[in-house]
Amino acid sequence: MKFEAQTGSETIPVEIAGTQGRFTVTIAGEPLAVDARETGEGIWSILLDGTSHVADVTEQDGVYVVDVAGERYAIRVEEESRYIIRTRGAQGNVLGQVLKAPMPGKVTLVEVAVGQAVAPGDGIIVLEAMKMENEFKAQVAGTVKEIRVAAGQAVNPGDVLLVIE
């Protein structure tokens, strides 16, 4: 499984593979062998590089608070595809915005028309991906120059959906 972990202002890609307490955890491209087992509610015994650690893990408002060795870490974890949809689907700059599909899906609604003026935050396209509808919003003020998709159309990652100038 792939995730994006955010601590403070830093977002780090994390991939976890394995079962039955034995995992390979790849953090920012660096693989680690981890033996982790929940010994009680929210209490984890972790063996990392031959060193044993005990971690107390609780969730508070979508953030995991991890207490280990007298230190506390607040980590927001988001499944990778949700992170991509939220952050990479819209690429804006001062001159306009090119909205690209962040993952395979189906366009369920085009909320604008060519020539229409939009402001930041205006809804522009709804894409269904992984059984969830995701509304993309304008990142910049401008005019819709091109719409390259229609409702019901399947799209692939990287397909240009819409252009705002």
Contacts in CASP RR format, 6 or more apart in sequence:
PFRMAT RR
TARGET T0000
AUTHOR 0000-0000-0000
METHOD contacts of the structure
MODEL  1
MKFEAQTGSETIPVEIAGTQGRFTVTIAGEPLAVDARETGEGIWSILLDG
TSHVADVTEQDGVYVVDVAGERYAIRVEEESRYIIRTRGAQGNVLGQVLK
APMPGKVTLVEVAVGQAVAPGDGIIVLEAMKMENEFKAQVAGTVKEIRVA
AGQAVNPGDVLLVIE
1 15 0 8 1.000
1 16 0 8 1.000
1 17 0 8 1.000
1 79 0 8 1.000
2 13 0 8 1.000
2 14 0 8 1.000
2 15 0 8 1.000
2 79 0 8 1.000
2 80 0 8 1.000
2 81 0 8 1.000
3 13 0 8 1.000
3 14 0 8 1.000
3 15 0 8 1.000
3 16 0 8 1.000
3 77 0 8 1.000
3 78 0 8 1.000
3 79 0 8 1.000
3 80 0 8 1.000
3 83 0 8 1.000
4 11 0 8 1.000
4 12 0 8 1.000
4 13 0 8 1.000
4 14 0 8 1.000
4 77 0 8 1.000
4 78 0 8 1.000
4 80 0 8 1.000
4 83 0 8 1.000
5 11 0 8 1.000
5 12 0 8 1.000
5 13 0 8 1.000
5 14 0 8 1.000
5 27 0 8 1.000
5 75 0 8 1.000
5 76 0 8 1.000
5 77 0 8 1.000
6 12 0 8 1.000
6 75 0 8 1.000
6 76 0 8 1.000
6 77 0 8 1.000
6 78 0 8 1.000
7 73 0 8 1.000
7 74 0 8 1.000
7 75 0 8 1.000
7 76 0 8 1.000
8 74 0 8 1.000
11 83 0 8 1.000
12 27 0 8 1.000
12 28 0 8 1.000
13 27 0 8 1.000
13 28 0 8 1.000
13 29 0 8 1.000
13 80 0 8 1.000
14 25 0 8 1.000
14 26 0 8 1.000
14 27 0 8 1.000
14 77 0 8 1.000
15 25 0 8 1.000
15 26 0 8 1.000
16 23 0 8 1.000
16 24 0 8 1.000
16 25 0 8 1.000
16 26 0 8 1.000
17 23 0 8 1.000
17 24 0 8 1.000
17 26 0 8 1.000
18 24 0 8 1.000
21 35 0 8 1.000
21 36 0 8 1.000
21 37 0 8 1.000
22 33 0 8 1.000
22 34 0 8 1.000
22 35 0 8 1.000
23 33 0 8 1.000
23 34 0 8 1.000
23 35 0 8 1.000
23 36 0 8 1.000
24 31 0 8 1.000
24 32 0 8 1.000
24 33 0 8 1.000
24 34 0 8 1.000
25 31 0 8 1.000
25 32 0 8 1.000
25 34 0 8 1.000
26 32 0 8 1.000
32 48 0 8 1.000
32 49 0 8 1.000
33 49 0 8 1.000
34 46 0 8 1.000
34 47 0 8 1.000
34 48 0 8 1.000
35 46 0 8 1.000
35 47 0 8 1.000
35 48 0 8 1.000
36 44 0 8 1.000
36 45 0 8 1.000
36 46 0 8 1.000
36 47 0 8 1.000
37 44 0 8 1.000
37 45 0 8 1.000
38 44 0 8 1.000
38 45 0 8 1.000
39 45 0 8 1.000
42 56 0 8 1.000
42 57 0 8 1.000
42 58 0 8 1.000
43 54 0 8 1.000
43 55 0 8 1.000
43 56 0 8 1.000
43 57 0 8 1.000
44 54 0 8 1.000
44 55 0 8 1.000
44 56 0 8 1.000
44 57 0 8 1.000
45 52 0 8 1.000
45 53 0 8 1.000
45 54 0 8 1.000
46 52 0 8 1.000
46 53 0 8 1.000
46 54 0 8 1.000
46 55 0 8 1.000
46 68 0 8 1.000
47 53 0 8 1.000
53 68 0 8 1.000
53 69 0 8 1.000
54 68 0 8 1.000
55 66 0 8 1.000
55 67 0 8 1.000
55 68 0 8 1.000
56 66 0 8 1.000
56 67 0 8 1.000
56 68 0 8 1.000
57 64 0 8 1.000
57 65 0 8 1.000
57 66 0 8 1.000
57 67 0 8 1.000
58 64 0 8 1.000
58 65 0 8 1.000
59 65 0 8 1.000
62 76 0 8 1.000
63 74 0 8 1.000
63 75 0 8 1.000
63 76 0 8 1.000
64 74 0 8 1.000
64 75 0 8 1.000
64 76 0 8 1.000
64 77 0 8 1.000
65 72 0 8 1.000
65 73 0 8 1.000
65 74 0 8 1.000
65 75 0 8 1.000
66 72 0 8 1.000
66 73 0 8 1.000
66 74 0 8 1.000
66 75 0 8 1.000
67 73 0 8 1.000
78 86 0 8 1.000
81 102 0 8 1.000
81 103 0 8 1.000
81 129 0 8 1.000
81 130 0 8 1.000
84 102 0 8 1.000
84 103 0 8 1.000
85 102 0 8 1.000
85 103 0 8 1.000
85 127 0 8 1.000
85 129 0 8 1.000
85 134 0 8 1.000
88 100 0 8 1.000
88 102 0 8 1.000
89 99 0 8 1.000
89 100 0 8 1.000
89 101 0 8 1.000
89 102 0 8 1.000
89 136 0 8 1.000
90 97 0 8 1.000
90 99 0 8 1.000
90 136 0 8 1.000
90 137 0 8 1.000
90 138 0 8 1.000
90 139 0 8 1.000
91 97 0 8 1.000
91 98 0 8 1.000
91 99 0 8 1.000
91 100 0 8 1.000
91 139 0 8 1.000
92 98 0 8 1.000
92 139 0 8 1.000
92 140 0 8 1.000
93 140 0 8 1.000
94 140 0 8 1.000
95 165 0 8 1.000
96 140 0 8 1.000
96 142 0 8 1.000
96 163 0 8 1.000
96 164 0 8 1.000
96 165 0 8 1.000
97 138 0 8 1.000
97 139 0 8 1.000
97 140 0 8 1.000
97 162 0 8 1.000
97 163 0 8 1.000
97 164 0 8 1.000
98 160 0 8 1.000
98 162 0 8 1.000
98 163 0 8 1.000
98 164 0 8 1.000
99 124 0 8 1.000
99 125 0 8 1.000
99 136 0 8 1.000
99 160 0 8 1.000
99 161 0 8 1.000
99 162 0 8 1.000
99 163 0 8 1.000
99 164 0 8 1.000
100 157 0 8 1.000
100 158 0 8 1.000
100 159 0 8 1.000
100 160 0 8 1.000
100 161 0 8 1.000
101 127 0 8 1.000
101 155 0 8 1.000
101 156 0 8 1.000
101 157 0 8 1.000
101 158 0 8 1.000
101 159 0 8 1.000
101 161 0 8 1.000
102 129 0 8 1.000
102 157 0 8 1.000
102 158 0 8 1.000
103 129 0 8 1.000
103 130 0 8 1.000
103 157 0 8 1.000
104 129 0 8 1.000
104 154 0 8 1.000
104 155 0 8 1.000
104 156 0 8 1.000
104 157 0 8 1.000
105 127 0 8 1.000
105 128 0 8 1.000
105 129 0 8 1.000
105 154 0 8 1.000
105 155 0 8 1.000
106 127 0 8 1.000
106 128 0 8 1.000
106 129 0 8 1.000
106 152 0 8 1.000
106 153 0 8 1.000
106 154 0 8 1.000
106 155 0 8 1.000
107 125 0 8 1.000
107 126 0 8 1.000
107 127 0 8 1.000
107 128 0 8 1.000
107 149 0 8 1.000
107 150 0 8 1.000
107 151 0 8 1.000
107 152 0 8 1.000
107 153 0 8 1.000
107 155 0 8 1.000
107 161 0 8 1.000
108 126 0 8 1.000
108 127 0 8 1.000
108 128 0 8 1.000
108 133 0 8 1.000
108 151 0 8 1.000
108 152 0 8 1.000
109 125 0 8 1.000
109 126 0 8 1.000
109 151 0 8 1.000
110 124 0 8 1.000
110 125 0 8 1.000
110 147 0 8 1.000
110 149 0 8 1.000
110 150 0 8 1.000
110 151 0 8 1.000
110 162 0 8 1.000
111 122 0 8 1.000
111 123 0 8 1.000
111 124 0 8 1.000
111 125 0 8 1.000
111 126 0 8 1.000
112 118 0 8 1.000
112 122 0 8 1.000
112 123 0 8 1.000
112 124 0 8 1.000
112 125 0 8 1.000
112 144 0 8 1.000
112 147 0 8 1.000
112 162 0 8 1.000
113 144 0 8 1.000
113 147 0 8 1.000
114 144 0 8 1.000
114 145 0 8 1.000
114 146 0 8 1.000
114 147 0 8 1.000
115 143 0 8 1.000
115 144 0 8 1.000
115 145 0 8 1.000
116 143 0 8 1.000
116 144 0 8 1.000
117 141 0 8 1.000
117 142 0 8 1.000
117 143 0 8 1.000
118 124 0 8 1.000
118 138 0 8 1.000
118 141 0 8 1.000
118 142 0 8 1.000
118 143 0 8 1.000
118 144 0 8 1.000
118 164 0 8 1.000
119 138 0 8 1.000
119 141 0 8 1.000
119 142 0 8 1.000
120 137 0 8 1.000
120 138 0 8 1.000
120 139 0 8 1.000
120 140 0 8 1.000
120 141 0 8 1.000
121 137 0 8 1.000
121 138 0 8 1.000
121 139 0 8 1.000
122 137 0 8 1.000
122 138 0 8 1.000
123 135 0 8 1.000
123 136 0 8 1.000
123 137 0 8 1.000
123 138 0 8 1.000
124 136 0 8 1.000
124 137 0 8 1.000
124 138 0 8 1.000
124 144 0 8 1.000
124 162 0 8 1.000
124 164 0 8 1.000
125 135 0 8 1.000
125 136 0 8 1.000
125 149 0 8 1.000
125 161 0 8 1.000
125 162 0 8 1.000
126 133 0 8 1.000
126 134 0 8 1.000
126 135 0 8 1.000
126 136 0 8 1.000
127 133 0 8 1.000
127 134 0 8 1.000
127 136 0 8 1.000
127 155 0 8 1.000
127 161 0 8 1.000
128 134 0 8 1.000
136 161 0 8 1.000
138 164 0 8 1.000
140 164 0 8 1.000
142 164 0 8 1.000
142 165 0 8 1.000
143 164 0 8 1.000
143 165 0 8 1.000
144 162 0 8 1.000
144 163 0 8 1.000
144 164 0 8 1.000
145 163 0 8 1.000
145 164 0 8 1.000
145 165 0 8 1.000
146 160 0 8 1.000
146 162 0 8 1.000
146 163 0 8 1.000
147 161 0 8 1.000
147 162 0 8 1.000
148 159 0 8 1.000
148 160 0 8 1.000
148 161 0 8 1.000
148 162 0 8 1.000
148 163 0 8 1.000
149 155 0 8 1.000
149 159 0 8 1.000
149 161 0 8 1.000
149 162 0 8 1.000
155 161 0 8 1.000
END
